Amino acid sequence: SRTVSTLTKSDMIEHLMNNLDLTRQEGRCLVENFFDELSESLIDGKEVKLSGFGNFELKDKNSRPGRNPKTGEPVAVSARRVVTFKTGQKFRQQVDERLFDE
C-alpha cells in the first residue's frame, strides 16, 4: 500500500533551498514566479507545455443540465472555463515504472 502525501509550495521552496543552496526568499520568489507565469499564460488563453511533464490548457465547457446531489432537484450547470492537465508520455512512463517497481 502506498502512502499518499501532498506536495506544497513550502516543500518546493525547501527542496530548492537544500538542493540549489538558495535562501528561503530566493526559493519562494522562484516558486511564486513560476506559478504566476503559468497562471498568467493560461489566463491569456495560451497552452502551457512543460517538456517531459505535460500540458496545461483551458477548455470551454457548455452549460448542461445537472442535479443537486442533496435534493435531487434539477439544476442548470452554467458554461465555464476549466484548466485541464494531460501528462506527457515521458512522465507517464516514469510514473508507471515506479508504480510497478513497488
MOPAC internal coordinates of N, CA, C and O (Angstrom, degrees):
PM7 1SCF
backbone

  N    0.0000 0     0.00 0     0.00 0    0    0    0
  C    1.4457 1     0.00 0     0.00 0    1    0    0
  C    1.5196 1   109.48 1     0.00 0    2    1    0
  O    1.2310 1   120.46 1   -43.69 1    3    2    1
  N    1.3479 1   116.72 1   136.31 1    3    2    1
  C    1.4626 1   122.00 1  -178.40 1    5    3    2
  C    1.5117 1   110.17 1   -91.65 1    6    5    3
  O    1.2310 1   121.41 1   -34.52 1    7    6    5
  N    1.3226 1   114.91 1   145.48 1    7    6    5
  C    1.4490 1   120.76 1   174.43 1    9    7    6
  C    1.5223 1   108.22 1   -87.25 1   10    9    7
  O    1.2310 1   120.37 1   -48.49 1   11   10    9
  N    1.3211 1   116.89 1   131.51 1   11   10    9
  C    1.4611 1   121.74 1   178.94 1   13   11   10
  C    1.5228 1   107.99 1   -97.72 1   14   13   11
  O    1.2310 1   120.64 1   -48.56 1   15   14   13
  N    1.3211 1   116.38 1   131.44 1   15   14   13
  C    1.4546 1   120.38 1   176.62 1   17   15   14
  C    1.5236 1   108.72 1  -138.31 1   18   17   15
  O    1.2310 1   120.95 1    -9.70 1   19   18   17
  N    1.3022 1   115.80 1   170.30 1   19   18   17
  C    1.4536 1   121.83 1  -177.81 1   21   19   18
  C    1.5242 1   109.33 1  -112.44 1   22   21   19
  O    1.2310 1   120.65 1   -44.98 1   23   22   21
  N    1.3251 1   116.37 1   135.02 1   23   22   21
  C    1.4530 1   121.97 1   173.14 1   25   23   22
  C    1.5200 1   107.28 1   -94.87 1   26   25   23
  O    1.2310 1   120.28 1   -58.02 1   27   26   25
  N    1.3137 1   117.07 1   121.98 1   27   26   25
  C    1.4619 1   121.82 1  -178.74 1   29   27   26
  C    1.5170 1   110.55 1  -107.81 1   30   29   27
  O    1.2310 1   121.04 1   -11.50 1   31   30   29
  N    1.3298 1   115.61 1   168.50 1   31   30   29
  C    1.4601 1   119.56 1   174.60 1   33   31   30
  C    1.5310 1   110.24 1   -60.11 1   34   33   31
  O    1.2310 1   120.55 1   142.25 1   35   34   33
  N    1.3245 1   116.56 1   -37.75 1   35   34   33
  C    1.4708 1   120.19 1   178.07 1   37   35   34
  C    1.5217 1   110.80 1   -60.98 1   38   37   35
  O    1.2310 1   120.19 1   140.02 1   39   38   37
  N    1.3413 1   117.24 1   -39.98 1   39   38   37
  C    1.4721 1   120.67 1   176.99 1   41   39   38
  C    1.5251 1   110.22 1   -61.79 1   42   41   39
  O    1.2310 1   120.59 1   138.04 1   43   42   41
  N    1.3235 1   116.47 1   -41.96 1   43   42   41
  C    1.4632 1   120.61 1   179.35 1   45   43   42
  C    1.5188 1   110.61 1   -63.06 1   46   45   43
  O    1.2310 1   120.84 1   137.05 1   47   46   45
  N    1.3211 1   116.00 1   -42.95 1   47   46   45
  C    1.4675 1   120.96 1   179.49 1   49   47   46
  C    1.5255 1   110.11 1   -62.11 1   50   49   47
  O    1.2310 1   120.40 1   135.20 1   51   50   49
  N    1.3293 1   116.85 1   -44.80 1   51   50   49
  C    1.4754 1   121.43 1   177.81 1   53   51   50
  C    1.5215 1   110.41 1   -58.97 1   54   53   51
  O    1.2310 1   120.50 1   136.42 1   55   54   53
  N    1.3432 1   116.64 1   -43.58 1   55   54   53
  C    1.4564 1   121.22 1  -179.87 1   57   55   54
  C    1.5363 1   110.40 1   -61.05 1   58   57   55
  O    1.2310 1   120.35 1   135.04 1   59   58   57
  N    1.3194 1   116.93 1   -44.96 1   59   58   57
  C    1.4654 1   121.01 1   178.66 1   61   59   58
  C    1.5270 1   111.29 1   -63.00 1   62   61   59
  O    1.2310 1   120.84 1   139.48 1   63   62   61
  N    1.3296 1   116.01 1   -40.52 1   63   62   61
  C    1.4676 1   120.67 1   178.92 1   65   63   62
  C    1.5335 1   110.64 1   -62.18 1   66   65   63
  O    1.2310 1   121.08 1   134.95 1   67   66   65
  N    1.3330 1   115.54 1   -45.05 1   67   66   65
  C    1.4605 1   120.30 1  -175.93 1   69   67   66
  C    1.5185 1   113.77 1   -75.43 1   70   69   67
  O    1.2310 1   120.08 1   145.09 1   71   70   69
  N    1.3188 1   117.45 1   -34.91 1   71   70   69
  C    1.4589 1   120.51 1  -173.77 1   73   71   70
  C    1.5239 1   114.77 1   -98.21 1   74   73   71
  O    1.2310 1   120.50 1   156.18 1   75   74   73
  N    1.3192 1   116.65 1   -23.82 1   75   74   73
  C    1.4746 1   119.52 1  -179.69 1   77   75   74
  C    1.5172 1   112.26 1  -116.18 1   78   77   75
  O    1.2310 1   121.01 1  -175.27 1   79   78   77
  N    1.3186 1   115.68 1     4.73 1   79   78   77
  C    1.4593 1   121.24 1   178.25 1   81   79   78
  C    1.5286 1   111.81 1    57.05 1   82   81   79
  O    1.2310 1   121.12 1  -137.70 1   83   82   81
  N    1.3388 1   115.46 1    42.30 1   83   82   81
  C    1.4588 1   120.72 1   176.74 1   85   83   82
  C    1.5202 1   109.44 1   -94.37 1   86   85   83
  O    1.2310 1   121.08 1   -23.58 1   87   86   85
  N    1.3252 1   115.55 1   156.42 1   87   86   85
  C    1.4642 1   119.00 1   172.61 1   89   87   86
  C    1.5277 1   107.94 1   -75.78 1   90   89   87
  O    1.2310 1   120.60 1   -14.97 1   91   90   89
  N    1.3216 1   116.46 1   165.03 1   91   90   89
  C    1.4701 1   120.02 1   178.36 1   93   91   90
  C    1.5353 1   109.48 1   -58.83 1   94   93   91
  O    1.2310 1   120.38 1   138.12 1   95   94   93
  N    1.3261 1   116.87 1   -41.88 1   95   94   93
  C    1.4636 1   120.49 1  -178.78 1   97   95   94
  C    1.5310 1   110.90 1   -64.07 1   98   97   95
  O    1.2310 1   120.05 1   138.42 1   99   98   97
  N    1.3387 1   117.50 1   -41.58 1   99   98   97
  C    1.4697 1   120.71 1   178.62 1  101   99   98
  C    1.5346 1   110.85 1   -65.08 1  102  101   99
  O    1.2310 1   120.77 1   136.74 1  103  102  101
  N    1.3277 1   116.13 1   -43.26 1  103  102  101
  C    1.4649 1   120.51 1   178.86 1  105  103  102
  C    1.5128 1   111.20 1   -62.86 1  106  105  103
  O    1.2310 1   120.48 1   135.36 1  107  106  105
  N    1.3390 1   116.69 1   -44.64 1  107  106  105
  C    1.4656 1   120.89 1   179.46 1  109  107  106
  C    1.5295 1   110.17 1   -62.01 1  110  109  107
  O    1.2310 1   120.42 1   137.06 1  111  110  109
  N    1.3229 1   116.80 1   -42.94 1  111  110  109
  C    1.4701 1   121.72 1   179.88 1  113  111  110
  C    1.5343 1   110.21 1   -61.08 1  114  113  111
  O    1.2310 1   120.53 1   136.37 1  115  114  113
  N    1.3226 1   116.60 1   -43.63 1  115  114  113
  C    1.4603 1   120.96 1  -179.73 1  117  115  114
  C    1.5292 1   111.15 1   -63.74 1  118  117  115
  O    1.2310 1   120.29 1   132.65 1  119  118  117
  N    1.3237 1   117.04 1   -47.35 1  119  118  117
  C    1.4689 1   121.45 1  -179.28 1  121  119  118
  C    1.5301 1   110.56 1   -64.70 1  122  121  119
  O    1.2310 1   120.30 1   132.62 1  123  122  121
  N    1.3241 1   117.04 1   -47.38 1  123  122  121
  C    1.4722 1   120.45 1  -179.16 1  125  123  122
  C    1.5277 1   111.19 1   -62.43 1  126  125  123
  O    1.2310 1   120.15 1   137.59 1  127  126  125
  N    1.3377 1   117.32 1   -42.41 1  127  126  125
  C    1.4638 1   120.66 1   179.67 1  129  127  126
  C    1.5279 1   111.18 1   -64.50 1  130  129  127
  O    1.2310 1   120.27 1   141.50 1  131  130  129
  N    1.3317 1   117.10 1   -38.50 1  131  130  129
  C    1.4599 1   120.43 1   177.97 1  133  131  130
  C    1.5272 1   110.53 1   -60.30 1  134  133  131
  O    1.2310 1   120.47 1   129.74 1  135  134  133
  N    1.3318 1   116.71 1   -50.26 1  135  134  133
  C    1.4606 1   119.90 1  -177.69 1  137  135  134
  C    1.5307 1   111.85 1   -69.99 1  138  137  135
  O    1.2310 1   120.08 1   147.09 1  139  138  137
  N    1.3263 1   117.46 1   -32.91 1  139  138  137
  C    1.4665 1   120.06 1   175.15 1  141  139  138
  C    1.5266 1   110.65 1   -63.08 1  142  141  139
  O    1.2310 1   120.68 1   135.37 1  143  142  141
  N    1.3273 1   116.30 1   -44.63 1  143  142  141
  C    1.4672 1   121.06 1  -179.49 1  145  143  142
  C    1.5242 1   110.32 1   -64.38 1  146  145  143
  O    1.2310 1   120.24 1   136.61 1  147  146  145
  N    1.3335 1   117.14 1   -43.39 1  147  146  145
  C    1.4595 1   121.42 1   178.45 1  149  147  146
  C    1.5247 1   109.82 1   -60.52 1  150  149  147
  O    1.2310 1   120.21 1   132.46 1  151  150  149
  N    1.3231 1   117.20 1   -47.54 1  151  150  149
  C    1.4647 1   122.01 1  -179.23 1  153  151  150
  C    1.5160 1   111.77 1   -62.99 1  154  153  151
  O    1.2310 1   120.35 1   132.48 1  155  154  153
  N    1.3216 1   116.94 1   -47.52 1  155  154  153
  C    1.4722 1   120.72 1  -178.91 1  157  155  154
  C    1.5203 1   111.57 1   -61.23 1  158  157  155
  O    1.2310 1   120.48 1   140.13 1  159  158  157
  N    1.3203 1   116.69 1   -39.87 1  159  158  157
  C    1.4630 1   120.02 1   179.40 1  161  159  158
  C    1.5198 1   110.58 1   -63.46 1  162  161  159
  O    1.2310 1   120.28 1   136.07 1  163  162  161
  N    1.3305 1   117.08 1   -43.93 1  163  162  161
  C    1.4627 1   120.36 1   178.76 1  165  163  162
  C    1.5217 1   111.24 1   -65.42 1  166  165  163
  O    1.2310 1   120.32 1   138.08 1  167  166  165
  N    1.3248 1   117.00 1   -41.92 1  167  166  165
  C    1.4667 1   120.95 1   178.38 1  169  167  166
  C    1.5265 1   110.69 1   -61.13 1  170  169  167
  O    1.2310 1   120.64 1   144.50 1  171  170  169
  N    1.3314 1   116.38 1   -35.50 1  171  170  169
  C    1.4662 1   121.16 1   178.74 1  173  171  170
  C    1.5293 1   112.40 1   -77.52 1  174  173  171
  O    1.2310 1   120.49 1  -178.60 1  175  174  173
  N    1.3425 1   116.67 1     1.40 1  175  174  173
  C    1.4613 1   120.04 1   177.30 1  177  175  174
  C    1.5137 1   114.22 1    86.78 1  178  177  175
  O    1.2310 1   119.94 1  -168.95 1  179  178  177
  N    1.3243 1   117.71 1    11.05 1  179  178  177
  C    1.4655 1   121.03 1   179.96 1  181  179  178
  C    1.5239 1   110.06 1   -90.65 1  182  181  179
  O    1.2310 1   120.85 1   -35.18 1  183  182  181
  N    1.3194 1   115.98 1   144.82 1  183  182  181
  C    1.4596 1   121.09 1   171.69 1  185  183  182
  C    1.5251 1   107.11 1   -80.48 1  186  185  183
  O    1.2310 1   120.01 1   -38.64 1  187  186  185
  N    1.3251 1   117.59 1   141.36 1  187  186  185
  C    1.4644 1   121.97 1   179.14 1  189  187  186
  C    1.5204 1   107.90 1  -108.54 1  190  189  187
  O    1.2310 1   120.94 1   -63.73 1  191  190  189
  N    1.3375 1   115.81 1   116.27 1  191  190  189
  C    1.4613 1   121.54 1  -178.96 1  193  191  190
  C    1.5294 1   108.25 1  -109.94 1  194  193  191
  O    1.2310 1   120.79 1   -59.46 1  195  194  193
  N    1.3278 1   116.09 1   120.54 1  195  194  193
  C    1.4592 1   121.63 1   176.85 1  197  195  194
  C    1.5231 1   106.75 1  -110.80 1  198  197  195
  O    1.2310 1   120.77 1   -77.10 1  199  198  197
  N    1.3162 1   116.13 1   102.90 1  199  198  197
  C    1.4520 1   122.56 1  -174.62 1  201  199  198
  C    1.5289 1   111.01 1   -53.43 1  202  201  199
  O    1.2310 1   120.75 1   -48.62 1  203  202  201
  N    1.3144 1   116.17 1   131.38 1  203  202  201
  C    1.4538 1   121.66 1   179.06 1  205  203  202
  C    1.5206 1   113.71 1    79.91 1  206  205  203
  O    1.2310 1   120.06 1   179.05 1  207  206  205
  N    1.3339 1   117.48 1    -0.95 1  207  206  205
  C    1.4649 1   120.92 1  -178.48 1  209  207  206
  C    1.5218 1   110.95 1  -123.10 1  210  209  207
  O    1.2310 1   120.28 1   116.90 1  211  210  209
  N    1.3444 1   117.06 1   -63.10 1  211  210  209
  C    1.4549 1   119.82 1   179.42 1  213  211  210
  C    1.5065 1   112.38 1   164.59 1  214  213  211
  O    1.2310 1   121.28 1     4.67 1  215  214  213
  N    1.3346 1   115.16 1  -175.33 1  215  214  213
  C    1.4627 1   121.79 1  -176.40 1  217  215  214
  C    1.5222 1   111.07 1  -123.07 1  218  217  215
  O    1.2310 1   121.18 1   -43.80 1  219  218  217
  N    1.3329 1   115.34 1   136.20 1  219  218  217
  C    1.4576 1   122.48 1   171.95 1  221  219  218
  C    1.5189 1   106.78 1  -105.89 1  222  221  219
  O    1.2310 1   120.24 1   -43.08 1  223  222  221
  N    1.3358 1   117.14 1   136.92 1  223  222  221
  C    1.4597 1   118.92 1   174.93 1  225  223  222
  C    1.5191 1   109.83 1  -151.12 1  226  225  223
  O    1.2310 1   121.49 1   -20.88 1  227  226  225
  N    1.3234 1   114.75 1   159.12 1  227  226  225
  C    1.4597 1   121.48 1   176.74 1  229  227  226
  C    1.5209 1   109.08 1   -91.44 1  230  229  227
  O    1.2310 1   120.75 1   -42.38 1  231  230  229
  N    1.3105 1   116.17 1   137.62 1  231  230  229
  C    1.4631 1   121.21 1   175.27 1  233  231  230
  C    1.5171 1   107.84 1  -127.30 1  234  233  231
  O    1.2310 1   121.20 1   -40.98 1  235  234  233
  N    1.3198 1   115.31 1   139.02 1  235  234  233
  C    1.4616 1   121.12 1   175.26 1  237  235  234
  C    1.5218 1   108.55 1   -89.28 1  238  237  235
  O    1.2310 1   120.87 1   -50.10 1  239  238  237
  N    1.3147 1   115.95 1   129.90 1  239  238  237
  C    1.4692 1   121.15 1   176.39 1  241  239  238
  C    1.5217 1   108.10 1  -109.37 1  242  241  239
  O    1.2310 1   120.77 1   -44.88 1  243  242  241
  N    1.3164 1   116.14 1   135.12 1  243  242  241
  C    1.4609 1   121.61 1   178.72 1  245  243  242
  C    1.5219 1   110.48 1   -74.23 1  246  245  243
  O    1.2310 1   120.97 1   -21.65 1  247  246  245
  N    1.3301 1   115.75 1   158.35 1  247  246  245
  C    1.4645 1   118.68 1   173.24 1  249  247  246
  C    1.5293 1   107.43 1   -67.40 1  250  249  247
  O    1.2310 1   120.94 1   -26.93 1  251  250  249
  N    1.3200 1   115.81 1   153.07 1  251  250  249
  C    1.4573 1   120.11 1  -177.59 1  253  251  250
  C    1.5237 1   109.15 1  -155.38 1  254  253  251
  O    1.2310 1   120.39 1   -19.99 1  255  254  253
  N    1.3248 1   116.86 1   160.01 1  255  254  253
  C    1.4596 1   118.39 1   175.47 1  257  255  254
  C    1.5250 1   109.76 1   -73.21 1  258  257  255
  O    1.2310 1   120.78 1   -38.12 1  259  258  257
  N    1.3180 1   116.11 1   141.88 1  259  258  257
  C    1.4524 1   121.64 1   177.59 1  261  259  258
  C    1.5079 1   109.77 1  -135.15 1  262  261  259
  O    1.2310 1   120.88 1    10.48 1  263  262  261
  N    1.3243 1   115.92 1  -169.52 1  263  262  261
  C    1.4518 1   120.13 1  -178.26 1  265  263  262
  C    1.5180 1   108.48 1  -145.89 1  266  265  263
  O    1.2310 1   120.45 1   -45.34 1  267  266  265
  N    1.3288 1   116.74 1   134.66 1  267  266  265
  C    1.4605 1   121.39 1   174.52 1  269  267  266
  C    1.5291 1   107.14 1   -68.08 1  270  269  267
  O    1.2310 1   119.66 1   -60.70 1  271  270  269
  N    1.3451 1   118.25 1   119.30 1  271  270  269
  C    1.4604 1   119.31 1  -175.83 1  273  271  270
  C    1.5321 1   113.99 1   -65.81 1  274  273  271
  O    1.2310 1   119.93 1   154.26 1  275  274  273
  N    1.3249 1   117.73 1   -25.74 1  275  274  273
  C    1.4691 1   120.16 1  -179.93 1  277  275  274
  C    1.5180 1   112.48 1   -77.58 1  278  277  275
  O    1.2310 1   121.32 1   137.16 1  279  278  277
  N    1.3398 1   115.08 1   -42.84 1  279  278  277
  C    1.4718 1   118.55 1  -173.63 1  281  279  278
  C    1.5262 1   113.38 1  -105.30 1  282  281  279
  O    1.2310 1   120.45 1   164.23 1  283  282  281
  N    1.3331 1   116.75 1   -15.77 1  283  282  281
  C    1.4564 1   119.59 1  -176.00 1  285  283  282
  C    1.5120 1   113.20 1    77.51 1  286  285  283
  O    1.2310 1   120.53 1  -179.19 1  287  286  285
  N    1.3337 1   116.60 1     0.81 1  287  286  285
  C    1.4643 1   122.43 1  -177.77 1  289  287  286
  C    1.5279 1   110.54 1   -70.78 1  290  289  287
  O    1.2310 1   119.68 1   -45.78 1  291  290  289
  N    1.3546 1   118.21 1   134.22 1  291  290  289
  C    1.4731 1   120.45 1   177.21 1  293  291  290
  C    1.5369 1   111.06 1   -62.73 1  294  293  291
  O    1.2310 1   120.68 1   -41.38 1  295  294  293
  N    1.3097 1   116.30 1   138.62 1  295  294  293
  C    1.4607 1   123.03 1  -179.62 1  297  295  294
  C    1.5279 1   107.63 1  -140.85 1  298  297  295
  O    1.2310 1   120.33 1   -37.40 1  299  298  297
  N    1.3174 1   116.97 1   142.60 1  299  298  297
  C    1.4612 1   120.43 1   175.78 1  301  299  298
  C    1.5274 1   108.94 1   -82.99 1  302  301  299
  O    1.2310 1   120.82 1   -52.17 1  303  302  301
  N    1.3304 1   116.03 1   127.83 1  303  302  301
  C    1.4666 1   121.26 1   174.53 1  305  303  302
  C    1.5172 1   106.21 1   -92.47 1  306  305  303
  O    1.2310 1   120.56 1   -60.16 1  307  306  305
  N    1.3252 1   116.53 1   119.84 1  307  306  305
  C    1.4626 1   120.32 1  -173.96 1  309  307  306
  C    1.5298 1   111.62 1   -72.48 1  310  309  307
  O    1.2310 1   121.56 1   -22.48 1  311  310  309
  N    1.3241 1   114.61 1   157.52 1  311  310  309
  C    1.4632 1   120.96 1   175.64 1  313  311  310
  C    1.5216 1   107.68 1   -62.15 1  314  313  311
  O    1.2310 1   121.14 1   -34.83 1  315  314  313
  N    1.3083 1   115.43 1   145.17 1  315  314  313
  C    1.4583 1   119.07 1  -178.25 1  317  315  314
  C    1.5227 1   109.92 1  -155.61 1  318  317  315
  O    1.2310 1   121.71 1   -12.13 1  319  318  317
  N    1.2887 1   114.34 1   167.87 1  319  318  317
  C    1.4608 1   121.55 1   177.19 1  321  319  318
  C    1.5232 1   106.88 1  -112.43 1  322  321  319
  O    1.2310 1   120.56 1   -47.90 1  323  322  321
  N    1.3283 1   116.53 1   132.10 1  323  322  321
  C    1.4579 1   121.00 1  -179.10 1  325  323  322
  C    1.5225 1   110.22 1  -125.14 1  326  325  323
  O    1.2310 1   120.90 1   -25.63 1  327  326  325
  N    1.3199 1   115.89 1   154.37 1  327  326  325
  C    1.4646 1   121.66 1   174.94 1  329  327  326
  C    1.5204 1   107.43 1   -95.25 1  330  329  327
  O    1.2310 1   120.67 1   -49.88 1  331  330  329
  N    1.3256 1   116.33 1   130.12 1  331  330  329
  C    1.4573 1   120.50 1   176.37 1  333  331  330
  C    1.5208 1   108.76 1  -115.93 1  334  333  331
  O    1.2310 1   121.30 1   -23.87 1  335  334  333
  N    1.3201 1   115.11 1   156.13 1  335  334  333
  C    1.4678 1   121.15 1   176.78 1  337  335  334
  C    1.5103 1   108.17 1  -130.77 1  338  337  335
  O    1.2310 1   120.70 1   -50.77 1  339  338  337
  N    1.3104 1   116.26 1   129.23 1  339  338  337
  C    1.4505 1   121.69 1   176.29 1  341  339  338
  C    1.5172 1   107.89 1  -120.46 1  342  341  339
  O    1.2310 1   121.01 1   -57.78 1  343  342  341
  N    1.3286 1   115.68 1   122.22 1  343  342  341
  C    1.4654 1   119.17 1  -177.77 1  345  343  342
  C    1.5169 1   110.49 1   -67.73 1  346  345  343
  O    1.2310 1   121.73 1   -33.08 1  347  346  345
  N    1.3200 1   114.29 1   146.92 1  347  346  345
  C    1.4485 1   120.58 1   174.97 1  349  347  346
  C    1.5261 1   109.94 1   -78.67 1  350  349  347
  O    1.2310 1   120.67 1   -21.25 1  351  350  349
  N    1.3209 1   116.33 1   158.75 1  351  350  349
  C    1.4565 1   121.16 1  -176.53 1  353  351  350
  C    1.5301 1   111.78 1   -60.93 1  354  353  351
  O    1.2310 1   120.00 1   136.42 1  355  354  353
  N    1.3199 1   117.61 1   -43.58 1  355  354  353
  C    1.4648 1   121.11 1  -178.60 1  357  355  354
  C    1.5348 1   110.80 1   -62.08 1  358  357  355
  O    1.2310 1   120.38 1   135.19 1  359  358  357
  N    1.3235 1   116.87 1   -44.81 1  359  358  357
  C    1.4614 1   121.04 1   179.03 1  361  359  358
  C    1.5242 1   110.78 1   -64.42 1  362  361  359
  O    1.2310 1   120.57 1   136.79 1  363  362  361
  N    1.3279 1   116.51 1   -43.21 1  363  362  361
  C    1.4666 1   121.43 1   179.34 1  365  363  362
  C    1.5269 1   110.53 1   -59.70 1  366  365  363
  O    1.2310 1   120.27 1   139.01 1  367  366  365
  N    1.3277 1   117.09 1   -40.99 1  367  366  365
  C    1.4618 1   121.27 1   178.91 1  369  367  366
  C    1.5231 1   110.93 1   -65.00 1  370  369  367
  O    1.2310 1   120.23 1   138.13 1  371  370  369
  N    1.3374 1   117.17 1   -41.87 1  371  370  369
  C    1.4684 1   120.81 1   179.41 1  373  371  370
  C    1.5233 1   110.79 1   -62.14 1  374  373  371
  O    1.2310 1   120.57 1   137.20 1  375  374  373
  N    1.3309 1   116.51 1   -42.80 1  375  374  373
  C    1.4681 1   120.81 1   179.46 1  377  375  374
  C    1.5210 1   109.87 1   -64.44 1  378  377  375
  O    1.2310 1   120.29 1   133.75 1  379  378  377
  N    1.3423 1   117.06 1   -46.25 1  379  378  377
  C    1.4575 1   120.85 1   179.76 1  381  379  378
  C    1.5214 1   111.32 1   -59.54 1  382  381  379
  O    1.2310 1   120.10 1   136.22 1  383  382  381
  N    1.3316 1   117.42 1   -43.78 1  383  382  381
  C    1.4646 1   121.12 1  -179.97 1  385  383  382
  C    1.5208 1   111.28 1   -61.42 1  386  385  383
  O    1.2310 1   120.30 1   136.73 1  387  386  385
  N    1.3200 1   117.03 1   -43.27 1  387  386  385
  C    1.4619 1   120.32 1   179.96 1  389  387  386
  C    1.5181 1   112.26 1   -67.68 1  390  389  387
  O    1.2310 1   120.66 1   139.67 1  391  390  389
  N    1.3450 1   116.35 1   -40.33 1  391  390  389
  C    1.4701 1   120.15 1  -179.66 1  393  391  390
  C    1.5168 1   111.27 1   -64.60 1  394  393  391
  O    1.2310 1   120.66 1   138.99 1  395  394  393
  N    1.3351 1   116.34 1   -41.01 1  395  394  393
  C    1.4640 1   119.31 1  -175.99 1  397  395  394
  C    1.5177 1   112.29 1   -82.75 1  398  397  395
  O    1.2310 1   119.65 1   166.30 1  399  398  397
  N    1.3393 1   118.27 1   -13.70 1  399  398  397
  C    1.4629 1   121.45 1   176.93 1  401  399  398
  C    1.5237 1   111.79 1   -80.82 1  402  401  399
  O    1.2310 1   120.44 1   160.87 1  403  402  401
  N    1.3419 1   116.76 1   -19.13 1  403  402  401
  C    1.4776 1   120.23 1  -176.32 1  405  403  402
  C    1.5071 1   111.16 1   -74.65 1  406  405  403
  O    1.2310 1   120.10 1   180.00 1  407  406  405

